[in-house]
Structures are given as C-alpha cells and as structure tokens.
Amino acid sequence: MLDRRGHSGGLSPIETILHDGTFHMFTPQVLDVMLANSQVSRFMRSRGWVTVGAESVRVRSRRDPNAFYHGTERRSVK
C-alpha cells in the first residue's frame, strides 16, 4: 500500500536542504548522520520545514541509547 507521498512502507525519504543550498532526499538514518555532521540547513517534518539551529532538533546516536533525554524519568514505572 502506498502512503500519501507514494512510497510503499519502509522508511520514507525526507526532503533536505544542505548548507550549500542543494536539495536532497535522505532516509532518516542518513539525515541523522548529516545533522550530526552539521551539514543540514533545513529539512521537512510533517508540519513543515524545520530550520536547524532555530528550532529543536534531536539527533539519534546509535552509540548512546540515552542520547535523547537526560532529565528525570517521568513515565510511571510499575
């Protein structure tokens, strides 16, 4: 089944603009690497374009499973 962008499952490419002004379509994994290397100027989220440096952007790190959040755990633990 195709999603709204015409892709069939898997990881949909993300529209990305690099600092040199070039436009690319990257998988989420590649976008994470490009963000970590400070090469991305803007990328598209479901609610619109995100400008790196002006808006909150989290970069996933495969080496550090706790890279997302370093605050107090707020979810209930049973």
Backbone as CSV, one residue per row, in Angstrom:
resi,resn,N_x,N_y,N_z,CA_x,CA_y,CA_z,C_x,C_y,C_z
1,MET,0.844,-1.185,0.000,0.000,0.000,0.000,0.886,1.244,0.000
2,LEU,0.521,2.229,-0.754,1.294,3.465,-0.846,0.827,4.459,0.199
3,ASP,1.767,5.197,0.779,1.393,6.254,1.713,1.067,7.521,0.933
4,ARG,0.820,8.621,1.648,0.388,9.858,0.983,1.450,10.438,0.051
5,ARG,2.694,10.035,0.205,3.758,10.531,-0.662,4.062,9.570,-1.807
6,GLY,3.330,8.437,-1.847,3.533,7.489,-2.923,4.606,6.463,-2.647
7,HIS,5.024,6.336,-1.380,6.048,5.363,-1.029,5.379,4.131,-0.440
8,SER,5.991,3.000,-0.643,5.417,1.760,-0.136,6.182,1.265,1.076
9,GLY,5.698,1.603,2.271,6.281,1.113,3.511,7.731,1.518,3.704
10,GLY,8.356,0.937,4.697,9.753,1.231,4.939,9.958,2.661,5.407
11,LEU,11.146,3.153,5.212,11.495,4.493,5.650,11.395,5.462,4.486
12,SER,10.494,6.392,4.592,10.291,7.376,3.532,11.423,8.396,3.520
13,PRO,11.882,8.773,2.347,12.920,9.803,2.265,12.412,11.139,2.791
14,ILE,13.317,11.916,3.361,12.974,13.213,3.938,13.607,14.300,3.082
15,GLU,12.805,15.280,2.696,13.299,16.408,1.913,14.274,17.202,2.777
16,THR,15.454,17.491,2.222,16.525,18.120,2.988,17.255,19.156,2.140
17,ILE,17.601,20.276,2.757,18.422,21.288,2.102,19.707,21.425,2.906
18,LEU,20.834,21.250,2.225,22.134,21.346,2.880,22.594,22.799,2.939
19,HIS,23.658,23.055,3.687,24.184,24.418,3.836,24.624,25.027,2.511
20,ASP,24.994,24.173,1.550,25.409,24.700,0.243,24.226,25.008,-0.671
21,GLY,22.997,24.803,-0.152,21.790,25.130,-0.908,21.249,24.005,-1.767
22,THR,21.923,22.866,-1.798,21.449,21.753,-2.611,20.316,21.011,-1.923
23,PHE,19.405,20.470,-2.718,18.229,19.745,-2.248,18.484,18.255,-2.389
24,HIS,18.140,17.491,-1.341,18.332,16.040,-1.348,17.156,15.360,-0.676
25,MET,16.994,14.077,-0.956,16.028,13.224,-0.269,16.846,12.174,0.479
26,PHE,16.806,12.207,1.830,17.594,11.285,2.643,16.684,10.394,3.473
27,THR,17.139,9.156,3.743,16.442,8.303,4.699,16.679,8.904,6.090
28,PRO,15.850,8.545,7.066,16.062,9.082,8.421,17.465,8.806,8.968
29,GLN,18.023,7.627,8.679,19.358,7.310,9.174,20.407,8.241,8.570
30,VAL,20.324,8.491,7.274,21.292,9.373,6.624,21.106,10.803,7.126
31,LEU,19.854,11.237,7.295,19.606,12.576,7.821,20.233,12.734,9.197
32,ASP,20.130,11.712,10.052,20.751,11.765,11.377,22.253,11.996,11.274
33,VAL,22.901,11.305,10.358,24.347,11.463,10.174,24.662,12.868,9.673
34,MET,23.889,13.336,8.705,24.115,14.668,8.152,23.902,15.741,9.225
35,LEU,22.889,15.574,10.076,22.646,16.513,11.173,23.807,16.484,12.170
36,ALA,24.271,15.284,12.506,25.378,15.147,13.457,26.647,15.801,12.934
37,ASN,26.801,15.842,11.605,27.980,16.450,10.991,27.746,17.906,10.603
38,SER,26.643,18.484,11.078,26.312,19.900,10.857,26.301,20.293,9.376
39,GLN,25.717,19.432,8.538,25.672,19.696,7.109,24.286,20.128,6.626
40,VAL,23.283,20.074,7.507,21.905,20.335,7.113,21.475,21.738,7.504
41,SER,20.849,22.431,6.575,20.300,23.754,6.830,18.820,23.644,7.223
42,ARG,18.063,22.871,6.422,16.626,22.704,6.665,16.202,21.295,6.260
43,PHE,15.122,20.796,6.893,14.520,19.544,6.457,13.025,19.589,6.743
44,MET,12.286,18.740,6.049,10.827,18.748,6.129,10.332,17.778,7.192
45,ARG,9.469,18.288,8.070,8.723,17.459,9.014,7.271,17.452,8.561
46,SER,6.450,16.661,9.192,5.042,16.568,8.786,4.326,17.914,8.896
47,ARG,4.762,18.785,9.797,4.098,20.082,9.967,4.799,21.222,9.229
48,GLY,5.848,20.908,8.451,6.513,21.938,7.665,8.027,21.893,7.794
49,TRP,8.675,22.877,7.182,10.136,22.948,7.170,10.688,23.303,8.541
50,VAL,11.773,22.642,8.921,12.494,22.900,10.163,13.825,23.545,9.799
51,THR,14.148,24.662,10.436,15.437,25.308,10.238,16.360,24.881,11.374
52,VAL,17.434,24.196,11.029,18.382,23.699,12.021,19.055,24.890,12.704
53,GLY,19.089,24.866,14.026,19.675,25.959,14.789,18.637,26.932,15.297
54,ALA,17.498,27.025,14.603,16.437,27.922,15.030,15.320,27.154,15.740
55,GLU,15.256,25.840,15.507,14.224,25.003,16.119,14.879,23.783,16.743
56,SER,14.165,23.151,17.655,14.675,21.984,18.363,14.819,20.796,17.416
57,VAL,16.009,20.221,17.402,16.295,19.064,16.561,17.052,18.058,17.406
58,ARG,16.562,16.827,17.456,17.260,15.768,18.176,17.969,14.878,17.168
59,VAL,19.209,14.582,17.434,19.981,13.697,16.575,20.088,12.361,17.278
60,ARG,19.739,11.312,16.592,19.825,9.973,17.171,21.260,9.478,17.128
61,SER,21.676,8.902,18.223,23.004,8.319,18.290,22.851,6.826,18.517
62,ARG,23.396,6.036,17.633,23.312,4.583,17.800,24.247,4.105,18.910
63,ARG,25.227,4.904,19.261,26.187,4.520,20.301,25.655,4.788,21.699
64,ASP,24.826,5.805,21.862,24.328,6.201,23.176,22.816,6.059,23.216
65,PRO,22.301,4.974,23.811,20.847,4.773,23.841,20.110,5.830,24.662
66,ASN,20.817,6.584,25.506,20.193,7.616,26.327,20.420,9.018,25.763
67,ALA,20.753,9.113,24.479,21.107,10.400,23.876,19.914,11.334,23.737
68,PHE,18.707,10.807,23.805,17.529,11.631,23.579,17.176,12.531,24.751
69,TYR,17.235,11.996,25.962,16.720,12.743,27.100,17.580,12.464,28.322
70,HIS,18.045,13.516,28.970,18.920,13.352,30.123,18.286,13.851,31.412
71,GLY,16.974,14.071,31.411,16.283,14.563,32.597,15.718,13.429,33.431
72,THR,14.912,13.783,34.398,14.280,12.821,35.284,13.220,12.021,34.536
73,GLU,13.173,10.717,34.793,12.172,9.848,34.196,10.797,10.246,34.725
74,ARG,9.860,10.527,33.816,8.531,10.973,34.222,7.442,9.951,33.932
75,ARG,7.776,8.903,33.201,6.782,7.852,32.938,6.602,6.999,34.172
76,SER,5.414,6.500,34.385,5.181,5.668,35.557,5.867,4.315,35.359
77,VAL,6.505,3.864,36.424,7.195,2.580,36.417,6.412,1.652,37.308
78,LYS,6.072,0.473,36.768,5.266,-0.481,37.554,6.077,-1.642,37.979
